[in-house]
Amino acid sequence: MSGLEIGGVVLGSLPFIITAMEHYAQGIKTAKRFWRYKSEMTMVIRQLKTEQSIFINTLEKLLTGIVRVDHMSDFIKNPWGEAWHNPEVEAKLKLRLRDSYDVYIENIRGMETASKNIMEKLALGPDGKAQFSDTSKFKYEYKRLKFSLSRSDYEEQLSNLKGFNLALSQLTTQSLDLESTRVGAKGRACPNFKAFQDYARSLYSTLLSGWSCRCQGHAVNLRLESRSQMWEKDDLLEQMPFRVIFCYTSDAQPNYWKEAEIRYITENPNRNSSSPHNHNVIPTPEVKRQVRFERLDVQVQRKNAASSVVTTSEIVEAQLSPLPDPTPSQIQDLCKAIAKMQQPQRDLCLGYLIDELKRKHGIYSLEPPIPDQQQWAAYSLKDVLSHDPKIKRRLTQQDKLRVAVDLASSVLQLYKTPWLDEALEKDDVFFIHRPGAAPASIYEHPFVCRKFTTLQNVDTSQSGQKRWARYKVIRNQTLFTLGILLIELWYGKPIEELRTPSDLDCEGTPGVEWCTAERLVETEIEFEAGPKYSDAVRRCIRCDFDRKDMSLDNESFQQAVYDGVVALLEKTLQQFISLD
């Protein structure tokens, strides 16, 4: 097994051990002759729970930045899932640990052995559970199974478990501390942003061609998210769904908001992907997997993670069963297709659109229709920063960092596509409130909005080219405006509210906004936000990448921006989460 797989085995074994010991502790209460073991068993359970918590914290810290933050909870809760067998995650784990990977393997195997020995002393069954359920027969079962109750019987294995766990925790902390210097020296592999951009352009054109109506109120809100996977161009279509919210607003007709995912439909459905989130494969029934602890076999239930889709509401996830349409048909009129989204099933394919290369792009509903469509609301980042009273929740520090990562990554993904203007500003970024969702969910991901009509030209980006005049000191307009957004996010205020009287003396400069940003970069933001976040801002504002070619069309410059901006923001978010 790989290091990642062993970690999943240990993570999945500890709950079996703790549950069995708690069961035995209940049995001890029914037999007077065993009462002397009550306090000992309680101490063992407490120590095991402590080691379990430390191990989970270590895994989350180690995998942050490898597994998406919003996927981490499901990842940890499902240690027997397919995600723990994902070779891409294992490869990134090796890259992070480098020369320490072998030491990591030794320690994680040590924890596996200690867990296995404890399970044997507990005389658990093949399913990893206690072999009896009636605690009133505890005395009889103790004689039959001869399991251990004394703390001294577990002392050696508990000591080993604690030692290996502590070593893993220290190893993880040191590896993460060194990662920033290693990244600075060698850089990280850059995602295939050119392929992202090509796909985004194609998707826009495909959606535009799908409207056959003459309605003027259609809009598509595209979710912005960080994408760091290293897909090859041929694999990217299958592995990169786009999340959108279709909306229609009109004074004459009812409004609607419909959330969906757009996925490439492969012509070869038997092709297997290494991704744990391949949405193009029809879900398979639940299957049993056997995990071997040398002499002990534990039967576990593992659901095919290919059928899982991350949603914004765990309630919806729990209540609805994926039921994709096995025979989707081509959508002739997107307006009518969206309006008919009345089925209660999540993950239902409404049909597909065909792009200019004859590729099929399926549209999958993500939730049932919500009766009160008036409760949907979209707020711009400007509204959020201006503290619009309609918005019930302020940005937290973690919200700010997560949004910063999504925006920086999306600038590279959507550069020179119709989805994104050259100068992305706070009026262009939206957050969407869904009816019934928790207030905190509004900041899960930012969105950009594009309006669609049949009168549009496919090549129109809707940007209208903003008011920016060209100044040599602003060496890259796209990155400069990203830097302004990062400043506004950190302070939670519009750049206009951060001005001082000295900023108004801006003759011969690009303007007050530039003077404000320069002052903050030069004298303030490092002390407020720390070196990594401030370095990312400085590089955006000054385009400080130590190179002549500063066009984002250039792949080497994309790599420099990814290393010098996106990676630093990701690292800042990781460190904040680890301290939270």
N, C-alpha and C positions, 0 to 999 in steps of 0.2 A: 504493500500500500504506500501511497505517497504521504508526505508529511501532512498535507491538508486532510486527507482521508483519515489518518490516525487521530488527528485533532478532533474530527467529527465523532469518531468512535468513543474517545474519552469523554467528550461532551455529552454524548448520548448515554454513556454507562453510569455516570454519577447519579442521575435521577433514579435509576433502578436501585442502586445501592442505598440511597437515602430513603426511598420509599419502603424498601424491605426492612431496614433497621427501624423505621417508625412503626411498621407493622409488628415487628418483634417486641418493640417497647410496649405496645398495647397488650400483647400476649403476656408479658412479664407481670403486668398488673393483675392478671387472673390467677397466678400461681404464687402462693406465699413464699415458697422455697426459693423463688428466683428474684425476690424483691431486692436483694443485695446488688443486683445488676442494673437497677433502674437508673441510678445516678451515672454509672459508667456508660450505659448505652446513650443517655442524654448527652454526655460529654463527647462521645464519638460522633453522634449526629451533628452536634454543633460544629465540631471541627471539619466534618465533611462538607457542611453547607458553606463554611468559610472558604475552604479550598475551591469549591465549585464557583463561588462568586469571584474569587481572585482569577480563576481560570477563564471565566467568561469575560471579565474585564481585559485580560491579557489578549484574548482572541479578538475582541472588538478593536482594541488599540492596534494590534498587528495587522488587521484586515481593513482598517479605515483607509480609504483612498484606493483600495483594491476592490472591495465590495462597496457599492453605493450606499450612502448614509441611509437613504430611505428603503433600502433592501436589507439592511443589517439585522433588523429585528426578526424578520422572517428567516433569515439565514441562520441565526443563532437558535431560534426556536425549533428548527427542523434539521437536527444534526445528521439524520439518516437520508436527507434529501439529495437529489442529483447534483445540486450546486456544489456539494463538497467533493464531487468527482470531476469538477470542471478543470481541464488541463490548463486553460488560460489563467485561472486564478492561482493554480499551483505554480505556474511559470512566474507570475508576478510576485508570489511569495518568495520564491528562490531569488529573484532579482533584489528584493528588499533585504533579505537576510545575507545574501552574498556568501562570504566564507564562513559565516556562522550557521549556515543551513544544516550542515552535518551535526553540529552541536544541538541545534534545535531538534533534529530527528532523534538523537540519543535521549534527550530529556523527555520528549513526547512519548517515546517508546517506554521509557521508565514509568511514566504515569499510566500508560496502558497496562503494563505488567502489574503495577501495584493495584490498579482497579480490578484486574482479572483475579488476582489472588484474594482480594476482599470478597469478591462475588463467590468464589469457591468456598471460602470460610462461612459464608452465609447460606450455602447449599441451595442456591437459587435454581429454578427450573430452566429448561431450554429457552423459555421466552424471556428470561431475565427477571422473573418475578418470584416471590415467595411461593413455595409449593403447597401452601394451605391458606385458606381464607378465614376459617373459623378460629378466632383467638381463644375461645373457651377450651379448645383441645390443644392448647399450647404445650402442656406437659407431655402429652403423647407424641406430638410432632417433634418436640425437642429430642426425645429418645430415639425416634425413628430416623430423623435426618442428621442428628448430631452436629448442628450448626453451632458456631461460637457466639458466646454472649459477653465474655469478659473483655474489658478494654485492653488488657495485656495481650490478648490473642491478636489484636489488630495494631498493636503499638508499632511494630516494625514497618508494616505497609503504610500506615498513616504518616510515619516519619519520612518514608521514601516519597510518598505522594506530595507532602509538603515541600520537601527539598527540591524535587524536580519542578514543581509548580513555581517556586520562588526563582529558580534558575531561569525558567522561561520568561517570567515577568521582567527580570533584570535584563535578559538578552533582548527582549522586545524593546524596552525603553532605550537601551544603548543603540540599537539598530536604527530606531526612529530619530534619535538625536544626531546620528551621523549621516542620515539620509540627505539632509539639506546640503551638506558639504559635498557629498558624492554627486548629487544632482548638479550642483554648480560646476563641478569639475568635468563631468562627462555628459550631463543632460539625460533626458528620458526620451524614449522612443515617442515620436510625434504621431498622433492619429492621422489617418488619411483624410485631411480636411478637404482636399480637392474633390475627392469622391463624395464627401458629404454635400459639398456645394453643388455638384452636378445633379445629385439626387434631389436636393431641395428645389433647384430650378425646374427639374422635370416634374416634380410633384405639384408645384405651383401651376405650371402649364396644364397639367392633367386635370386639376381641380377646375381651372378656368374653363376648359373645354367641356366640363361636365354639366354646366348650367345651361339649360335650354329654355329657361323662362325669361321674362322681361322684368322680373322683380328688381327693385333697387335697394332692398334692405338686407341682402345676404352678406354675411361676414364669416371669416374663419379665424379663430384664435389659435395660433400655433404655440404649443408649450415649448419653452426654452429649457434645456437641461444640459448638464455637463456630460460629454461623451469622450471617454478616454480609451475605449477598446481599440485594439490594433487590428481591425479587420482588413483583409485584402478587398480590393474593389469588387471582385466577383461575389464575395460573401456578404458585403456590406448591406446590400438590398434586403437580404433575408434576415439579417440580424438587427436592423435599425428601424423599428416602427416609429411613426410620428404620432404623437398625441395631439388631438385637436378638439376644439369646441365649436360646433356650428351654431350660429345664432342668426335670427331674423327679427328685425324690428320694423314695425310699420304701424302707422296710425289707423289704417283701414282694416288690418287683419291681426289675428292673435300673434303675439310674439312667442318665440321658442328658443330654447338653448338645448343642444344635444351633444353629449360628449362621446367621442369615438376615437378609435385607433386605426391608422392607415398602415397596412402591412402589405409587403410584396408577396404575391402568391406564386410560389415556385411551380414550374411545369413538371418538376420531378419530386413528387411528394414523398418518395421513399428515401430521399437523401437525408442523412442524419447530420445534425450540426453538433459541434462541441459546446455550443452555448446552452446554459441551463434555462434560458428564456426564449427558446425558439417557439414563436407563436404560430408558425405555419403548419405544424404537425397536428393532426386531429388527436385530442387527448386519448390516452389508452387507459384501460381499467387499472385499478389499484393492484399492485403486485407485491409479492413478498420478496425481501432481500435477506440474505443470511450473512451476518457479520461474525467472523470467527475470532474468539479470544483464545488462540492456541487450542486448549482442550475444551473450552466452553463455547458453545454455539448459542447465539442469541438471535431469535427470530424477531424481525422488526418489520413494521409496515412502512413502506416508502411510497409516496405518491409521485407520479411522474411530474417533475417540475416544469416540463414543457407545457403543461396545461395551466400554469399559474400566470396571473396577470396582476401587477401591482395596481391597486386602486386607491382612490383618495378616501375611501370609507371602508373600515374593516367590517362594518355591519352589512354593507352591500355584499362584500366578499363572502361573508358567512351564509347569507340567505340565498344567494343565487348560484345556480350551477351552470358552468360553461356549456353551451349547447350550440356550437358553430354549425352553420348551414353546410352540409356536405356538398351541395351542388349550387354554389352561388352563380348568379347570372350577371351579364353586363348591365350596368346602370346607364339608362338612356337619358334620364333627367335627374340630376342630383337634387334639385329642389323637391321633386315629388318623393324621391327615395328617403330623404331625411324627414320629410313631413310624415311618412308612414312608420316611423320608428315607434311603434306602439307595443311591440312584443316585450314581455316581462323578462326574457332571458338576457343575461349579460353574455358578452362575447359572441353575439349573433352576427353573422356576416350578412350585411344588407345587399351585397353585390360587389362588383368591382368596376373600376374605371381602367381604360387602356391608354397608355402613354404613346408618345410618338415612335417609340421603339417596339411597340406591340407588347409591352409588359403589362401584367395585370396587377392592380393595386386594390386590395380588398378593403372595404370600410366595415369595421366591427364596432357595434354598439357596446358601450362599457357599463351601462346602468339602465334600469327601467326608466320610462318617462316620469318626470316629477310633476305632479298635478299643478302645483302653484308655480308657474313659470315666472311670475313677477318677482319671486324672491331671489332670483339670480341677479348678480350685480358685478360690474367690472369697475375697478378703480385704477387710475394711473399711478405710477410711482410718484408723480407730482402731487396727486391727492394725498398719498400716504405721507410724504415728507412735509406737506403743509398741514397735516393733522386734521384732515376732513372729519367733522363730527360723525358722519355716517359710518366711518370705519371703526369698528368696535375694539380692534386690537392694534397696539403699536408694534413696530418691528422690534424683536429681541436681537441681542447680539448675534446669536446663532442664525436667526433669520437673515440678518444682513450679510453674514459671511457666506451662507448657502446661496443666496441670490447673487452675490458678487461672483461666485464660481460659475453659476449658470450663465450669467451675462457674458463673462470673459470667454468662456468656451464657445458660446453661441456666436459671438462676433467672428470667430475663426470658422465655425461651421457654416454660417450663412452669409459670409462676405460676398458682396456683389451678386446677391440673389434678390429676387423680388420681395423676399420676406423681410429684409432688413435695410434700413436707410444707411447711407454712408456715415451720417452723423446720428448715432443712436442717443436719444435724449430721454429725460424723465417723462415727457409726454407720450413717448412711444412704447413704454413698458407698462404692462397691465397685470393686475392681480385679480383673480376671479373668485367670488364667493358663491359657493354652491348651497342650495337650500338644505337645511338640516345638518350641514357640516359644522364641525367644531371651528370656533373663530381662528384658532391657530393654523388651520389648514389653508387659509387664504394665501399664505406665503410659501407653500410647498414648492411652487415653481412660478416664475414669471411667464408672461405670454406676450406675443406681439399679435396685432390684429390687422387683417387685410380684408378690405371690402371687395366683393366680386359682383360684376354685372356682365351681361352678355355683350355689352358695348365696349368692354375693355379690349385693349390690344395685349396680346400675350406677353410682349416684351416690356410692358409698362411696369415699373417698380413701385409706383405710387409715391415715391419719395418726394417728387417735385423739386429736388435739389434744394437743400436748406440754405439759409441766408449766409452761411459762412463765407467770408472773404478769405483769400489765400494769403497766408503769411509764411515766410520762410522759416520763422521760428517754430511754427506748428508743422512738424515734418511729416506727420501722418494724421490726417483729420479723424479717421475712424478710431485710432487709438487714443487721441486726445479727448474725444468725447466719452470714450470708455473710462478714461481716467477721471473725468468730471463726475461720471456716475458713481465710481468707486468712492470718491470723496464724499459725495452727497449721501451715499448709503452709510458710510462709517459714522458721519456726524448726525445722520437722521434729519438733515435739513437741506433745503435747496441751496445751491451755491450762492444765490443772491443774498441769503441770510448770513452767510459767512464772511461778507465783505467787511473791511475796515476802511476808515477814511483814506489811508495811504494807498489802497487799491484803486481809488478813483483817479489818482494821478497816473493815467495810463496812456498819455500821448505817445505815439510812435510804437505802440504795442498792439497786439490783436484785440485788446479790449479789457474791460474790468474783470471779466470771468477768467481770462488768462492770468492777469495779475494776482487775483485771489488764489488761484490754483498754485502758481509759482511760489507765493509766500507760504502757503500751507506745506508744500513739498519741502521747501528750504528750511523752515523753522519749527514746524509744529507736528505734522502728522506722524512722524516716527515715534515721538514721545506718547502720542495718543494711541496709535494702532500697532506699534511694534515694527521691527525691521523688515519682516517679510511682506506684510501688507503695504507698508510705505514704499518699499522697493518696487512692488508691482505698480503702484500709483505713479511713482517717479518715472518709471520706464514708459508708461502710457503718455503722461503729460509731455515729457521731453523726447520721447522716442529714443531713449538711451539704450541702444542695443549694440553699440560699437561696431557698426557696419554701414556701408554706403548705400546699398540697395535696401530701401525701407518700404517696399511694396508688399502687401499681403498676398499678391499673386505669386510671389517667390516662395517656393517651398522651404528653402533654408531660413528665410525670415519668419515663416510660420513656425518653424521649429524654435527659433529664438524667442518669439512671443509666447509660445507654449511653455517653454522652460522659464522664461523671465517674468511671466505674468500669471498664467493659469496654474502652473505647478506651485507657485508661491502662495496663491490664494487657497489652493487645496490644502497645502501644508498648514496654513493659518487656521483653516476650519478644523483640520484633524487635531491640532494641538488644543484648540478651544474645547472640542468635544471631550478629549481625554482629561481635561481639567474640570469639566462641568460636573 
